[in-house]
Amino acid sequence: MALSYVRQAEDRGKYAKMAQEEGNYAYVVRQCQEAVELSLKACLGLRAFR
């Protein structure tokens, strides 16, 4: 499950980069926020299995 969160976070980063190139900065912020949240969930998920 943690790996899935990491992949989703990477996708959000790609979408953020595309949005930045288009000048859609509000969407960039939203996608980056989601990427951070997903990354944190991945870290916490891995920690739960230790």
C-alpha positions in Angstrom: 0.0 0.0 0.0 2.8 2.4 0.8 4.3 1.9 -2.7 0.9 2.9 -4.2 1.0 6.1 -2.2 4.4 6.9 -3.4 3.4 6.3 -7.0 0.4 8.5 -6.6 2.5 11.2 -5.1 4.9 11.0 -8.0 1.9 11.4 -10.4 0.8 14.5 -8.5 4.3 16.0 -9.0 4.0 15.4 -12.7 0.6 17.1 -12.8 1.9 20.0 -10.8 4.8 20.5 -13.2 2.4 20.6 -16.2 0.1 23.0 -14.4 3.0 25.3 -13.6 4.0 25.4 -17.2 0.5 26.5 -18.0 0.5 29.1 -15.3 -2.2 27.4 -13.3 -0.6 28.1 -9.9 -3.6 27.3 -7.7 -3.6 23.8 -9.1 0.1 23.5 -8.6 -0.3 24.2 -4.9 -3.2 21.7 -4.6 -1.2 19.0 -6.4 1.9 19.6 -4.3 -0.2 19.5 -1.1 -1.7 16.2 -2.2 1.8 14.8 -3.0 3.0 15.7 0.5 0.0 14.1 2.1 0.4 10.9 0.1 4.1 10.8 0.8 3.4 11.2 4.5 0.8 8.4 4.4 3.4 6.2 2.7 5.9 6.9 5.5 3.4 6.3 8.2 2.3 3.1 6.5 5.8 1.8 6.4 6.3 2.7 10.0 3.2 0.7 11.0 4.8 -2.4 9.7 8.0 -2.1 11.7 
